[in-house]
C-alpha cells in the first residue's frame, strides 16, 4: 500500500513538473512572437505618420513629378501643397502656384499610358447643341454620354482625370484634347491667396478658359460676353493692385472687342452697311440695361454712335479699339 501511495505521489509530481515546463515554454514563445511583431507595428506607424506630414517640400515633389508624371506623384504634390501652403509666406504661395502651373499644364496628358485611347472615343461623339443651354450643363451632358461608351476600366481612368479637374474638350482643327480646368487652381490655391485673387479664380473657374470664337463665329452669346466684361471692369476698379491685374485687363479688352466686332459667321453689322443687325442691337440694349452707366455700356454707346456717323464702311476692329473705354493701368 505504501508503495502504491509513493507511486501516485511521484506520478503527480512528475505531471506538475511537465506542465510547468510546457507553460514556461509557451510563455517564452509568446514573448518571442510579440518581440518579432513589434518592429513591424512600429514601422507601420512611422509610415502612416510620414504620409500625414510629408517630409519632402512641394519644390522637391514638383521636381519629382516633372521627371515621373503619374497620378501617384500628382497626389503627392497636391497633398504636400494642401498641408504646407498655409504656413508659407504669401509671396511664396504665389511663386509655387506659378511654378506648379508651368510644370503640370503640359503634362496632364502623360499621367497614365491608357489616356491616349480616350481621345478617339471622345472625337466620335455626336452631340447636338441645345438653344439656351449653359456651357456647364452642356459639358455635363457630354461627359455623361461619353462615359456610356467606355469600358469599366476606362470609366475609372476618366473619373481619375475628373477628380483632378482634367476634362476632355474638342479643339478646332486639333480634335479632342485634355484640358486642365481653372477650377483646379481655385480648389488647390485660392483659399490661401489674397481676397481679390480668390475672386479672380472664382470668375476664371466659372468661365473655364472659354473658346470665344469657333468656326469663324462667336461660341458665346453676346449678353454673356457683356456680363463677363462687366465683371472684369468692376474687378479692376475694386482691386487695382491685384496680383492678376494684367490678366483681368486682357479679359476686359478681349470680351468687349469680340462683343463689338463680331466674327465672319456672327457679324455685328449688315452687309455693305454701317447699320447694326437687329439681333445685335437687342443684345446691346440688354447689356446696357443690365449694367447701366458702366464702362461696358458706355463703350457700346460710343461704338454705335461712331459707326452710325461714319460715311464709309469703317474697320470694325480699329473702331472697337477706339470705342472701348480703357481702365486705369
C-alpha positions as a Markdown table, in Angstrom:
| # | Residue | x | y | z |
|---|---|---|---|---|
| 1 | Unk | 0.0 | 0.0 | 0.0 |
| 2 | Unk | 2.9 | 2.4 | 0.9 |
| 3 | Unk | 4.5 | 1.6 | -2.4 |
| 4 | Unk | 1.3 | 2.4 | -4.2 |
| 5 | Unk | 1.0 | 5.7 | -2.4 |
| 6 | Unk | 4.5 | 6.6 | -3.2 |
| 7 | Unk | 4.0 | 5.8 | -6.9 |
| 8 | Unk | 0.9 | 8.0 | -7.0 |
| 9 | Unk | 2.8 | 10.9 | -5.4 |
| 10 | Unk | 5.8 | 10.5 | -7.7 |
| 11 | Unk | 3.5 | 10.5 | -10.8 |
| 12 | Unk | 1.6 | 13.6 | -9.6 |
| 13 | Unk | 4.8 | 15.5 | -9.0 |
| 14 | Unk | 6.2 | 14.4 | -12.4 |
| 15 | Unk | 2.9 | 15.6 | -14.1 |
| 16 | Unk | 3.2 | 19.0 | -12.4 |
| 17 | Unk | 6.8 | 19.3 | -13.5 |
| 18 | Unk | 5.9 | 18.6 | -17.1 |
| 19 | Unk | 3.0 | 21.0 | -17.0 |
| 20 | Unk | 5.2 | 23.7 | -15.6 |
| 21 | Unk | 7.9 | 23.3 | -18.2 |
| 22 | Unk | 5.3 | 23.3 | -21.0 |
| 23 | Unk | 3.6 | 26.5 | -19.7 |
| 24 | Unk | 7.0 | 28.2 | -19.4 |
| 25 | Unk | 7.9 | 27.3 | -23.0 |
| 26 | Unk | 4.6 | 28.6 | -24.3 |
| 27 | Unk | 5.2 | 31.9 | -22.5 |
| 28 | Unk | 8.6 | 32.2 | -23.9 |
| 29 | Unk | 7.3 | 31.5 | -27.4 |
| 30 | Unk | 4.6 | 34.2 | -26.9 |
| 31 | Unk | 7.1 | 36.7 | -25.8 |
| 32 | Unk | 9.4 | 35.9 | -28.8 |
| 33 | Unk | 6.4 | 36.2 | -31.1 |
| 34 | Unk | 5.5 | 39.6 | -29.6 |
| 35 | Unk | 9.0 | 40.9 | -29.9 |
| 36 | Unk | 9.1 | 39.8 | -33.5 |
| 37 | Unk | 5.9 | 41.7 | -34.3 |
| 38 | Unk | 6.8 | 44.9 | -32.5 |
| 39 | Unk | 9.2 | 46.3 | -35.2 |
| 40 | Unk | 6.5 | 45.7 | -37.9 |
| 41 | Unk | 3.9 | 47.6 | -36.0 |
| 42 | Unk | 6.3 | 50.5 | -35.3 |
| 43 | Unk | 7.3 | 50.6 | -39.0 |
| 44 | Unk | 3.6 | 50.9 | -39.9 |
| 45 | Unk | 3.1 | 53.7 | -37.5 |
| 46 | Unk | 6.1 | 55.6 | -38.8 |
| 47 | Unk | 5.0 | 55.1 | -42.4 |
| 48 | Unk | 1.5 | 56.4 | -41.6 |
| 49 | Unk | 2.9 | 59.4 | -39.8 |
| 50 | Unk | 5.2 | 60.2 | -42.7 |
| 51 | Unk | 2.2 | 60.2 | -45.1 |
| 52 | Unk | 0.2 | 62.5 | -42.8 |
| 53 | Unk | 3.1 | 65.0 | -42.6 |
| 54 | Unk | 5.3 | 64.6 | -45.7 |
| 55 | Unk | 8.9 | 65.4 | -45.2 |
| 56 | Unk | 9.5 | 66.4 | -48.8 |
| 57 | Unk | 8.9 | 70.0 | -49.8 |
| 58 | Unk | 6.5 | 71.0 | -52.6 |
| 59 | Unk | 9.5 | 72.1 | -54.6 |
| 60 | Unk | 11.1 | 68.6 | -54.3 |
| 61 | Unk | 7.8 | 66.8 | -55.2 |
| 62 | Unk | 7.2 | 69.1 | -58.2 |
| 63 | Unk | 10.6 | 68.2 | -59.5 |
| 64 | Unk | 9.9 | 64.5 | -59.0 |
| 65 | Unk | 6.6 | 64.9 | -60.9 |
| 66 | Unk | 8.3 | 66.6 | -63.7 |
| 67 | Unk | 10.6 | 63.6 | -64.0 |
| 68 | Unk | 7.9 | 61.0 | -63.4 |
| 69 | Unk | 4.4 | 62.3 | -64.2 |
| 70 | Unk | 1.8 | 60.0 | -62.9 |
| 71 | Unk | -1.4 | 60.0 | -60.7 |
| 72 | Unk | 0.6 | 58.9 | -57.7 |
| 73 | Unk | 3.2 | 61.7 | -57.9 |
| 74 | Unk | 0.4 | 64.2 | -58.7 |
| 75 | Unk | -1.4 | 63.1 | -55.5 |
| 76 | Unk | 1.8 | 63.6 | -53.6 |
| 77 | Unk | 2.3 | 67.2 | -54.8 |
| 78 | Unk | -1.3 | 68.1 | -54.1 |
| 79 | Unk | -1.2 | 66.5 | -50.6 |
| 80 | Unk | 2.0 | 68.5 | -49.8 |
| 81 | Unk | 0.6 | 71.7 | -51.1 |
| 82 | Unk | -2.6 | 71.4 | -49.0 |
| 83 | Unk | -0.7 | 70.7 | -45.9 |
| 84 | Unk | 2.2 | 73.2 | -46.3 |
| 85 | Unk | 0.7 | 76.2 | -48.2 |
| 86 | Unk | -1.0 | 77.8 | -45.1 |
| 87 | Unk | 2.4 | 78.1 | -43.3 |
| 88 | Unk | 4.3 | 79.6 | -46.2 |
| 89 | Unk | 4.7 | 83.4 | -46.7 |
| 90 | Unk | 2.2 | 84.8 | -49.1 |
| 91 | Unk | 4.8 | 85.6 | -51.7 |
| 92 | Unk | 6.0 | 82.0 | -51.7 |
| 93 | Unk | 2.4 | 80.8 | -52.2 |
| 94 | Unk | 2.1 | 82.8 | -55.5 |
| 95 | Unk | 5.5 | 81.6 | -56.5 |
| 96 | Unk | 4.5 | 77.9 | -56.0 |
| 97 | Unk | 1.3 | 78.4 | -57.9 |
| 98 | Unk | 3.1 | 79.8 | -60.9 |
| 99 | Unk | 5.8 | 77.1 | -60.7 |
| 100 | Unk | 3.2 | 74.3 | -60.5 |
| 101 | Unk | 1.2 | 75.8 | -63.4 |
| 102 | Unk | 4.3 | 75.8 | -65.6 |
| 103 | Unk | 5.1 | 72.1 | -64.7 |
| 104 | Unk | 1.7 | 70.5 | -64.6 |
| 105 | Unk | -0.2 | 72.0 | -67.5 |
| 106 | Unk | 1.9 | 70.5 | -70.3 |
| 107 | Unk | 2.0 | 67.1 | -68.6 |
| 108 | Unk | -1.7 | 66.4 | -68.0 |
| 109 | Unk | -1.8 | 64.0 | -70.9 |
| 110 | Unk | 1.0 | 61.9 | -69.5 |
| 111 | Unk | -0.4 | 60.7 | -66.2 |
| 112 | Unk | -1.4 | 57.2 | -67.5 |
| 113 | Unk | -0.3 | 55.3 | -70.6 |
| 114 | Unk | -4.0 | 54.5 | -71.3 |
| 115 | Unk | -5.1 | 58.1 | -71.6 |
| 116 | Unk | -4.5 | 58.5 | -75.3 |
| 117 | Unk | -7.1 | 55.8 | -76.1 |
| 118 | Unk | -9.8 | 58.1 | -74.6 |
| 119 | Unk | -9.4 | 60.9 | -77.1 |
| 120 | Unk | -10.5 | 59.0 | -80.3 |
| 121 | Unk | -13.6 | 57.8 | -78.5 |
| 122 | Unk | -14.4 | 61.4 | -77.5 |
| 123 | Unk | -13.9 | 62.6 | -81.1 |
| 124 | Unk | -16.5 | 60.1 | -82.3 |
| 125 | Unk | -19.2 | 61.7 | -80.1 |
| 126 | Unk | -22.0 | 63.5 | -81.9 |
| 127 | Unk | -23.6 | 65.9 | -79.5 |
| 128 | Unk | -26.2 | 68.4 | -80.8 |
| 129 | Unk | -26.4 | 71.9 | -79.5 |
| 130 | Unk | -29.4 | 72.9 | -77.4 |
| 131 | Unk | -30.5 | 76.5 | -77.6 |
| 132 | Unk | -30.1 | 78.4 | -74.3 |
| 133 | Unk | -28.0 | 75.5 | -72.8 |
| 134 | Unk | -25.3 | 76.8 | -70.5 |
| 135 | Unk | -21.7 | 75.8 | -71.1 |
| 136 | Unk | -21.6 | 73.9 | -67.8 |
| 137 | Unk | -24.7 | 71.9 | -68.5 |
| 138 | Unk | -23.5 | 71.0 | -71.9 |
| 139 | Unk | -20.2 | 69.8 | -70.5 |
| 140 | Unk | -22.0 | 67.6 | -68.0 |
| 141 | Unk | -24.3 | 66.2 | -70.8 |
| 142 | Unk | -21.3 | 65.4 | -73.0 |
| 143 | Unk | -19.4 | 63.7 | -70.1 |
| 144 | Unk | -22.4 | 61.6 | -69.3 |
| 145 | Unk | -22.8 | 60.3 | -72.9 |
| 146 | Unk | -19.0 | 59.9 | -73.2 |
| 147 | Unk | -18.8 | 57.6 | -70.2 |
| 148 | Unk | -21.5 | 55.3 | -71.5 |
| 149 | Unk | -19.2 | 54.3 | -74.4 |
| 150 | Unk | -16.3 | 53.5 | -72.1 |
| 151 | Unk | -15.3 | 50.1 | -70.6 |
| 152 | Unk | -15.3 | 49.9 | -66.8 |
| 153 | Unk | -11.5 | 50.3 | -66.8 |
| 154 | Unk | -11.7 | 53.4 | -69.0 |
| 155 | Unk | -14.5 | 54.9 | -66.8 |
| 156 | Unk | -12.3 | 54.6 | -63.8 |
| 157 | Unk | -9.5 | 56.3 | -65.6 |
| 158 | Unk | -11.7 | 59.1 | -66.8 |
| 159 | Unk | -13.0 | 59.6 | -63.2 |
| 160 | Unk | -9.4 | 59.9 | -62.0 |
| 161 | Unk | -8.9 | 62.7 | -64.5 |
| 162 | Unk | -12.1 | 64.4 | -63.5 |
| 163 | Unk | -11.1 | 64.2 | -59.8 |
| 164 | Unk | -8.1 | 66.3 | -60.7 |
| 165 | Unk | -10.2 | 68.7 | -62.8 |
| 166 | Unk | -8.9 | 67.4 | -66.1 |
| 167 | Unk | -11.6 | 67.4 | -68.8 |
| 168 | Unk | -11.6 | 66.4 | -72.4 |
| 169 | Unk | -12.6 | 69.1 | -74.9 |
| 170 | Unk | -12.8 | 69.4 | -78.6 |
| 171 | Unk | -10.5 | 72.0 | -80.1 |
| 172 | Unk | -11.0 | 73.3 | -83.6 |
| 173 | Unk | -8.6 | 71.8 | -86.1 |
| 174 | Unk | -6.9 | 69.7 | -83.4 |
| 175 | Unk | -9.7 | 67.5 | -82.1 |
| 176 | Unk | -10.1 | 66.1 | -78.6 |
| 177 | Unk | -7.6 | 67.3 | -76.1 |
| 178 | Unk | -7.1 | 67.1 | -72.3 |
| 179 | Unk | -7.9 | 70.4 | -70.6 |
| 180 | Unk | -7.0 | 71.4 | -67.1 |
| 181 | Unk | -9.9 | 73.4 | -65.8 |
| 182 | Unk | -9.1 | 76.6 | -63.8 |
| 183 | Unk | -11.3 | 75.1 | -61.1 |
| 184 | Unk | -8.1 | 73.1 | -60.2 |
| 185 | Unk | -6.2 | 76.2 | -59.2 |
| 186 | Unk | -9.2 | 77.6 | -57.4 |
| 187 | Unk | -9.7 | 74.5 | -55.3 |
| 188 | Unk | -6.0 | 74.0 | -54.5 |
| 189 | Unk | -4.7 | 77.5 | -54.1 |
| 190 | Unk | -7.4 | 80.2 | -53.9 |
| 191 | Unk | -8.2 | 79.9 | -50.2 |
| 192 | Unk | -4.5 | 80.6 | -49.4 |
| 193 | Unk | -4.4 | 83.8 | -51.6 |
| 194 | Unk | -5.5 | 87.4 | -51.1 |
| 195 | Unk | -9.2 | 88.1 | -51.1 |
| 196 | Unk | -9.1 | 89.8 | -54.5 |
| 197 | Unk | -7.2 | 86.9 | -56.1 |
| 198 | Unk | -9.7 | 84.5 | -54.7 |
| 199 | Unk | -12.4 | 86.4 | -56.6 |
| 200 | Unk | -10.1 | 86.2 | -59.7 |
| 201 | Unk | -10.1 | 82.4 | -59.5 |
| 202 | Unk | -13.8 | 82.3 | -58.8 |
| 203 | Unk | -14.6 | 84.0 | -62.1 |
| 204 | Unk | -11.9 | 82.3 | -64.0 |
| 205 | Unk | -13.2 | 78.9 | -62.9 |
| 206 | Unk | -16.7 | 80.0 | -63.9 |
| 207 | Unk | -15.5 | 81.0 | -67.4 |
| 208 | Unk | -13.4 | 77.8 | -67.7 |
| 209 | Unk | -10.9 | 79.1 | -70.4 |
| 210 | Unk | -13.7 | 79.8 | -72.9 |
| 211 | Unk | -13.2 | 79.4 | -76.6 |
| 212 | Unk | -14.8 | 82.6 | -77.6 |
| 213 | Unk | -14.6 | 82.1 | -81.4 |
| 214 | Unk | -15.2 | 78.8 | -83.1 |
| 215 | Unk | -15.7 | 78.0 | -86.8 |
| 216 | Unk | -15.5 | 81.7 | -87.6 |
| 217 | Unk | -18.2 | 82.6 | -85.2 |
| 218 | Unk | -18.9 | 83.6 | -81.6 |
| 219 | Unk | -19.1 | 80.5 | -79.4 |
| 220 | Unk | -20.5 | 82.5 | -76.5 |
| 221 | Unk | -23.6 | 84.7 | -76.7 |
| 222 | Unk | -23.1 | 88.5 | -76.6 |
| 223 | Unk | -25.0 | 89.0 | -73.4 |
| 224 | Unk | -22.7 | 86.6 | -71.6 |
| 225 | Unk | -19.7 | 88.4 | -73.0 |
| 226 | Unk | -21.1 | 91.6 | -71.8 |
| 227 | Unk | -21.6 | 90.2 | -68.3 |
| 228 | Unk | -18.0 | 88.9 | -68.2 |
| 229 | Unk | -16.6 | 92.2 | -69.5 |
| 230 | Unk | -18.5 | 94.0 | -66.8 |
| 231 | Unk | -17.2 | 91.6 | -64.1 |
| 232 | Unk | -13.6 | 92.4 | -65.0 |
| 233 | Unk | -14.4 | 96.1 | -65.2 |
| 234 | Unk | -15.6 | 96.0 | -61.6 |
| 235 | Unk | -12.8 | 93.7 | -60.5 |
| 236 | Unk | -10.2 | 96.2 | -61.8 |
| 237 | Unk | -11.9 | 99.1 | -60.2 |
| 238 | Unk | -12.3 | 97.4 | -56.9 |
| 239 | Unk | -8.9 | 95.7 | -56.8 |
| 240 | Unk | -6.5 | 97.9 | -58.8 |
| 241 | Unk | -3.4 | 96.2 | -57.2 |
| 242 | Unk | -4.5 | 92.6 | -57.8 |
| 243 | Unk | -1.7 | 90.1 | -58.5 |
| 244 | Unk | -3.8 | 89.2 | -61.6 |
| 245 | Unk | -4.4 | 92.8 | -62.8 |
| 246 | Unk | -2.8 | 92.1 | -66.2 |
| 247 | Unk | -4.9 | 89.1 | -66.9 |
| 248 | Unk | -8.1 | 90.9 | -65.8 |
| 249 | Unk | -7.3 | 93.8 | -68.2 |
| 250 | Unk | -6.7 | 91.4 | -71.0 |
| 251 | Unk | -10.1 | 89.7 | -70.3 |
| 252 | Unk | -11.9 | 93.0 | -70.3 |
| 253 | Unk | -10.4 | 94.1 | -73.6 |
| 254 | Unk | -10.9 | 90.7 | -75.3 |
| 255 | Unk | -14.5 | 90.2 | -74.3 |
| 256 | Unk | -15.5 | 93.8 | -75.3 |
| 257 | Unk | -13.7 | 93.5 | -78.6 |
| 258 | Unk | -15.4 | 90.3 | -79.6 |
| 259 | Unk | -18.7 | 91.7 | -78.4 |
| 260 | Unk | -18.4 | 94.8 | -80.6 |
| 261 | Unk | -16.7 | 93.5 | -83.7 |
| 262 | Unk | -18.3 | 90.0 | -84.0 |
| 263 | Unk | -16.9 | 87.5 | -86.5 |
| 264 | Unk | -17.4 | 86.3 | -90.0 |
| 265 | Unk | -20.3 | 84.0 | -89.2 |
| 266 | Unk | -21.6 | 86.2 | -86.4 |
| 267 | Unk | -21.2 | 89.7 | -87.7 |
| 268 | Unk | -22.2 | 92.9 | -85.9 |
| 269 | Unk | -23.4 | 94.9 | -88.9 |
| 270 | Unk | -25.3 | 94.3 | -92.0 |
| 271 | Unk | -23.5 | 93.6 | -95.3 |
| 272 | Unk | -22.3 | 96.8 | -97.1 |
| 273 | Unk | -23.9 | 98.9 | -94.3 |
| 274 | Unk | -23.0 | 100.6 | -91.1 |
| 275 | Unk | -26.3 | 99.6 | -89.5 |
| 276 | Unk | -26.1 | 97.2 | -86.6 |
| 277 | Unk | -28.0 | 94.0 | -87.1 |
| 278 | Unk | -31.4 | 93.9 | -85.3 |
| 279 | Unk | -30.5 | 90.9 | -83.1 |
| 280 | Unk | -27.2 | 92.5 | -82.2 |
| 281 | Unk | -28.9 | 95.8 | -81.3 |
| 282 | Unk | -31.2 | 93.9 | -79.0 |
| 283 | Unk | -28.2 | 92.3 | -77.3 |
| 284 | Unk | -26.5 | 95.6 | -76.9 |
| 285 | Unk | -29.6 | 97.1 | -75.4 |
| 286 | Unk | -30.0 | 94.3 | -73.0 |
| 287 | Unk | -26.4 | 94.6 | -71.8 |
| 288 | Unk | -26.7 | 98.3 | -71.3 |
| 289 | Unk | -29.9 | 97.8 | -69.2 |
| 290 | Unk | -28.1 | 95.1 | -67.1 |
| 291 | Unk | -25.1 | 97.3 | -66.4 |
| 292 | Unk | -26.3 | 101.0 | -66.7 |
| 293 | Unk | -23.6 | 103.6 | -66.5 |
| 294 | Unk | -20.8 | 101.0 | -66.7 |
| 295 | Unk | -17.8 | 101.4 | -69.0 |
| 296 | Unk | -19.1 | 98.4 | -70.9 |
| 297 | Unk | -22.3 | 100.2 | -71.6 |
| 298 | Unk | -20.6 | 103.4 | -72.4 |
| 299 | Unk | -18.2 | 101.6 | -74.8 |
| 300 | Unk | -21.3 | 100.1 | -76.7 |
| 301 | Unk | -22.8 | 103.6 | -77.0 |
| 302 | Unk | -19.6 | 105.1 | -78.3 |
| 303 | Unk | -19.2 | 102.3 | -80.8 |
| 304 | Unk | -22.8 | 102.6 | -82.1 |
| 305 | Unk | -22.6 | 106.4 | -82.4 |
| 306 | Unk | -19.3 | 106.4 | -84.3 |
| 307 | Unk | -20.5 | 103.6 | -86.5 |
| 308 | Unk | -23.7 | 105.5 | -87.4 |
| 309 | Unk | -21.8 | 108.7 | -88.1 |
| 310 | Unk | -19.3 | 107.0 | -90.5 |
| 311 | Unk | -20.0 | 107.7 | -94.1 |
| 312 | Unk | -17.8 | 104.8 | -95.3 |
| 313 | Unk | -17.6 | 101.3 | -94.0 |
| 314 | Unk | -15.1 | 101.5 | -91.2 |
| 315 | Unk | -12.6 | 99.0 | -89.9 |
| 316 | Unk | -14.6 | 97.5 | -87.1 |
| 317 | Unk | -11.6 | 96.3 | -85.2 |
| 318 | Unk | -10.0 | 99.7 | -85.2 |
| 319 | Unk | -13.4 | 101.2 | -84.3 |
| 320 | Unk | -13.8 | 98.9 | -81.4 |
| 321 | Unk | -10.3 | 99.7 | -80.0 |
| 322 | Unk | -11.1 | 103.5 | -80.1 |
| 323 | Unk | -14.6 | 102.9 | -78.6 |
| 324 | Unk | -13.6 | 100.7 | -75.6 |
| 325 | Unk | -13.1 | 102.9 | -72.5 |
| 326 | Unk | -9.7 | 101.9 | -71.1 |
| 327 | Unk | -9.5 | 101.1 | -67.5 |
| 328 | Unk | -6.8 | 102.6 | -65.3 |
| 329 | Unk | -3.4 | 101.0 | -65.7 |
